[in-house]
Amino acid sequence: MNKAELIASISEQADIPKTITTKAFDALIKTITAELKAGHDVTLVGFGTFSVKERAARTGRHPRTGEELAIAAAKLPGFKPGKALKDALN
């Protein structure tokens, strides 16, 4: 399912126009992104928790030449599913 299909499904289930659904969905994504950038977790009870994970700097190798490369530290988004979501899938 892509973004357009998800918005269409939400719009149909909530019985609201797609334009309003699109604005609300975009606002949700922007809000979650802003909170993660600020270093905060976003918890949706029953669904899961979005968080920022730190990946340490490390040394890698160029696959063709074998030369060592320095890979910088990075922040990555993480998601931990909630109990209700896990139960729904199993």
N, C-alpha and C positions, 0 to 999 in steps of 0.2 A: 504494500500500500504506500503510495506516495502522498505528498502534502495535499495536492488537489483532491485526491480520493478521500483522505482523512477529513478535510474540511467539508466535503459533500456529505459524508456520513454523519458528522457532528451536526451539520445544518439540518439534515433530515430527521435525526433522532430528537433534536431539541426544538424542531419546528420553528426555526428562525432563518432569515435570509442569509445566503452565502456571503454577502458583503459584510454583514455584521459578524458572522462567524470568522471570516478571514481576519478582520481587525482584532477580534478578541484573541485568536490564535497567535497572530503576530505579536500582540502585546504580551502574551504569556511567554513566548520564546525570548523576547527582549528582556523581560523581567528576570527570568531564570538566568540568562546570560549575564546581566548586570550584577546579580547577586553572586554568581560564581566568580566574576572578575574582582568583586570586592572581597573575596575570600570566605564568603558565607556558604553554608549548605542550604539546600532547598528541600524540605521534606513534605511530601504529599502522602498523608497518612493512608495506609492501605495500598498505595501504589508503589512508592519507593522514595529514595533519597538521592538527589544529585549532589555531587561534591567535587572538590578539586583535589587531585592527587599530584604529588611532587615526584618527578623522576630525576634521579641524580645524574650528574655528568658521568660519562664513561668513555672508554676507548673502544673504537670499532675498527674494522678492517675493510679496506676497499676490496670488493669481490674480484675485480679483474687484476689489480696489481699487487694486492696483499699489503699495501701501504697502510700503516696505522693512521687513524683519523680521530680527532677529538670531537666527541658528540656532546653538545651543550646540555645542561640541565633544562628541564621543561616542566610546565604545568599541564596536566591532562584532565579532561572531564571524566568523572566516574559516575556510575549509577549502581545502587544497591537496591534490588527489588524488595518490596514490602511483603509481609506474610500473606495478605489477601491476594496479591498478584501471583505469588508462588502457588497458593492453594488453587487458584482459578486455572492454572496451567496443568496441575497434576491431578 
